Amino acid sequence: MGEPLVSVVTPVYNGARYLRRCIKSVQAQTYTHWDYTIVNNCSTDETFDIAQEYAAKDPRIRVHTNETFVDVIASYNNALRQIAAESKYCKVIAADDWMFPDCLEKMVGLAEQHPNVAIVGAYGLIGSRIGWTGLEYVDTAEPGHESGVPCPSTIVPGHDACRLTLLRRGDFFGIPTSVLFLSSIVRSRHAFYHESNLRADIEACLEFLEHHDFGFVHQILTGSRPSEEGSVSYSLARPLNVYSPGILADLVTYGHRYLDEAELNLRIREHLRDYYRYLGSQVFRRRGREFWDFHRGKLAPLGYPLSRAKLAAATVRWAADHVLNPKRSAERVARWVRGASGPPL
């Protein structure tokens, strides 16, 4: 029986600047049983020509172009729908990211040793820093380790990994580029990522690890540009801060699966405290109606409608810490609470 097939996919929109490096990193893999689909999201630069250039020379590479331009998460879903029917594993690599040569070999090797693993992660470079380092070491000795010497957790029950994530005791699920998926979970629903959720990569881990294991290779296997350098998802997320309501949605949706009631209630209180602290700071940044409508629209369906009183209190606390005249700021907030139609901008 030969090596299992890995389907590698790259969704790309106007990625000509970095696409060659990405493609070459796939071709340089020490694990050679892969196919590679580059999914062009109606790019207007040289993306399509570059992809076609490599596909013409390497039969393992093909190019698919979306019929119409779609948003970033929908583009990822289109790419994932291109994986080969016979593939056992699926690897996403963003067009401006890359894999180190032994990435597939190490990830597939771990997954093959542990059949219940559905997702494999690893350390990754984010610019010049190392990311996804939050997985705990364990005291129980593993084969090849001296008894009593802490060793890395390479296989973690998915329930435990999700629990640590929701409790904010670990940051190891990473980003799509940093993980390998079992293809069967990708095929299990038409849209693997929920397209209304810019934290859809974390949500997918919370969804599919309840009854599977999470594997982790303690080695740097991928590289990514810092988000500030122009990624589409970051440019969409930063102005509105989609992550705060996203974390709350994770807790509301998945908390009962992985936390007991006391833990969940505490985490929600802690997060809402931090969320309102952030919103309070934004009062002084003259955020427009789009910003406030976005957060009202996200909070209400989760059962925590935006509270004027909590926002006012958070604004006063922020002002006391950061504004030269907190008394004046408090009076400004009080006037808004008594009757203004929107936040004090």
HELIX and SHEET records of a PDB file:
HELIX    1   1 ALA A   16  GLN A   27  1                                  12    
HELIX    2   2 THR A   47  LYS A   57  1                                  11    
HELIX    3   3 VAL A   72  LEU A   80  1                                   9    
HELIX    4   4 CYS A  103  GLN A  113  1                                  11    
HELIX    5   5 GLY A  158  LEU A  166  1                                   9    
HELIX    6   6 PRO A  176  SER A  178  5                                   3    
HELIX    7   7 SER A  183  ARG A  187  1                                   5    
HELIX    8   8 ALA A  200  PHE A  208  1                                   9    
HELIX    9   9 SER A  227  GLU A  229  5                                   3    
HELIX   10  10 VAL A  232  LEU A  240  1                                   9    
HELIX   11  11 TYR A  243  TYR A  258  1                                  16    
HELIX   12  12 GLU A  261  VAL A  283  1                                  23    
HELIX   13  13 ARG A  289  LEU A  299  1                                  11    
HELIX   14  14 ALA A  300  LEU A  302  5                                   3    
HELIX   15  15 ARG A  308  HIS A  322  1                                  15    
HELIX   16  16 PRO A  326  GLY A  339  1                                  14    
SHEET    1   A 7 ILE A  61  THR A  65  0                                        
SHEET    2   A 7 TRP A  34  ASN A  40  1                                        
SHEET    3   A 7 VAL A   6  VAL A  12  1                                        
SHEET    4   A 7 TYR A  89  VAL A  92  1                                        
SHEET    5   A 7 LEU A 180  LEU A 182 -1                                        
SHEET    6   A 7 VAL A 117  ILE A 126 -1                                        
SHEET    7   A 7 ARG A 129  GLY A 131 -1                                        
SHEET    1   B 8 ILE A  61  THR A  65  0                                        
SHEET    2   B 8 TRP A  34  ASN A  40  1                                        
SHEET    3   B 8 VAL A   6  VAL A  12  1                                        
SHEET    4   B 8 TYR A  89  VAL A  92  1                                        
SHEET    5   B 8 LEU A 180  LEU A 182 -1                                        
SHEET    6   B 8 VAL A 117  ILE A 126 -1                                        
SHEET    7   B 8 ASP A 213  SER A 224  1                                        
SHEET    8   B 8 TRP A  98  MET A  99 -1                                        
SHEET    1   C 8 ILE A  61  THR A  65  0                                        
SHEET    2   C 8 TRP A  34  ASN A  40  1                                        
SHEET    3   C 8 VAL A   6  VAL A  12  1                                        
SHEET    4   C 8 TYR A  89  VAL A  92  1                                        
SHEET    5   C 8 LEU A 180  LEU A 182 -1                                        
SHEET    6   C 8 VAL A 117  ILE A 126 -1                                        
SHEET    7   C 8 ASP A 213  SER A 224  1                                        
SHEET    8   C 8 ILE A 155  PRO A 157 -1                                        
SHEET    1   D 2 TYR A 137  VAL A 138  0                                        
SHEET    2   D 2 CYS A 151  PRO A 152 -1                                        
END                                                                             
